[in-house]
Amino acid sequence: MTEKKPADDARAKFLEALDKKNQKGGAGSNGGPSSGSKVGGGQAGGGAPKRFQRKSGSA
């Protein structure tokens, strides 16, 4: 019964990697943008809505 289950071995490896990750710490651990929005130019504006106009005359 000294043989480990594969699931237990995988869990042990996962926990070891998680401990290493948590020990590093640092300011970059949140993963989000650090300054403002990345959207720029024409994509960010909330100006006039797009206008849909039907074609005049016969189709």
C-alpha positions in Angstrom: 0.0 0.0 0.0 3.0 2.3 -0.4 1.9 3.2 -3.9 0.3 6.7 -4.3 -2.8 7.3 -6.3 -2.2 9.5 -9.4 -4.7 12.0 -8.2 -2.8 12.4 -4.9 0.5 12.9 -6.7 -1.0 15.6 -9.0 -2.5 17.3 -6.0 0.9 17.4 -4.2 2.5 18.9 -7.3 -0.2 21.5 -7.6 0.1 22.5 -4.0 3.9 22.7 -4.3 3.6 25.0 -7.3 1.0 27.1 -5.6 3.3 27.6 -2.6 6.1 28.7 -4.9 3.9 31.2 -6.6 2.6 32.6 -3.3 6.2 33.0 -2.0 7.2 35.2 -5.0 4.4 37.8 -4.2 5.2 41.2 -5.6 3.1 44.0 -7.1 2.4 42.3 -10.4 0.3 39.6 -8.8 -3.1 41.1 -9.5 -2.9 40.6 -13.3 -5.0 43.6 -14.2 -4.1 46.8 -16.0 -2.2 49.2 -13.8 -3.1 52.5 -15.3 -6.5 53.4 -16.8 -8.3 51.9 -19.7 -6.6 50.2 -22.7 -9.3 51.3 -25.0 -8.3 54.4 -27.0 -9.2 56.6 -30.0 -12.6 56.1 -31.7 -13.5 53.0 -29.6 -13.7 54.9 -26.3 -16.0 57.7 -27.3 -19.6 57.9 -26.2 -20.4 60.6 -28.7 -23.2 60.4 -31.3 -24.8 57.0 -31.8 -24.3 55.3 -35.2 -27.0 56.3 -37.6 -28.9 53.9 -39.8 -30.6 55.4 -42.9 -32.7 53.4 -45.3 -31.9 53.6 -49.0 -34.4 55.9 -50.8 -36.1 54.8 -54.0 -36.9 51.3 -55.2 -34.9 48.4 -54.0 
